[in-house]
Amino acid sequence: MNDVLAAVIVVAVTALAIAAMLLVRRRAPQGSYFEDGDRAAGVFGVLATGFAVLAGFVVFLAFESFDTSRSGAEAEARIVAEQFETVQFLPAPAAGRLSGELVCYARNVVHKEWPQMSSGTLGSGLNPWGEALFRSLRATEPRSATEQAAFAKYLDQRSAREDARADRTHGAEGVIPTPLWIVLFLSAGALFVFMLFFADRAERAFVQATMMGGVALVVSSLLLLLWFLDNPYYGGVGTLKPVAMERTLTLLHEEATLVGGVEPPCDAAGSPTS
């Protein structure tokens, strides 16, 4: 959801809420529909507090997932760069092949996986270049002490990279279950309906509109915030971008010149060339 659409939704919901309040106000009795305003305010406080507590809990849950996805993306990019350096200590044929496949892995994350996460079509499969890296690693036979140490280090880094990728892709699935969304919208609807009973034709229209508009603005903005945190890859300001992996790609290209060049078996978008 882009920022313009989010702003339109907030404005539209607020405008509809104000219009409903002013419409109900025309036939409302003086002093609102409640005979006991203090008791009504107490009930509204219970409803508002319940919604605030529930929303606060969900915001914490969604933000934790958002932060995990961000941290996973950064960790994955950092580990790919470390793996590129590690494979330089492996036997010559394997070192060149693994170096190229790591570059392809990074390109695939930026140009293939990220758009798939944005559209919700990534799925739960492995990165194709992750599989290629595993096959190349199996064909590697380290002999010297340095090669064996690099081989063992690469295995540890591979496990850490897959864990980081799992954290990154977890955010694309969303963590707020459907029943919780239903409860949130029901609670928001209850607040809206309850507010209509505070309509008072003796009070100025501007005051009534401000009262209803303020509630609608806060509730609708909060629900959109929850949607944003639950969908961190869907575009707009603040959403997660492949910045860390793009930095890693730049670093890999610079390091490739130091090791005599690397020939990735893929195009610039990470698709296999053969």
Secondary structure, 3 states (H helix, E strand, C coil): CCHHHHHHHHHHHHHHHHHHHHHHHCCCCCCCCCCCHHHHHHHHHHHHHHHHHHHHHHHHHHHHHHHHHHHHHHHHHHHHHHHHHHHCCCCHHHHHHHHHHHHHHHHHHHHHHHHHHHHCCCCCCCCHHHHHHHHHHHCCCCCCHHHHHHHHHHHHHHHHHHHHHHHHHHHHHCCCCHHHHHHHHHHHHHHHHHHHCCCCCCCCHHHHHHHHHHHHHHHHHHHHHHHHHHCCCCCCCCCCCCHHHHHHHHHHHHHHHHCCCCCCCECCCCCECC
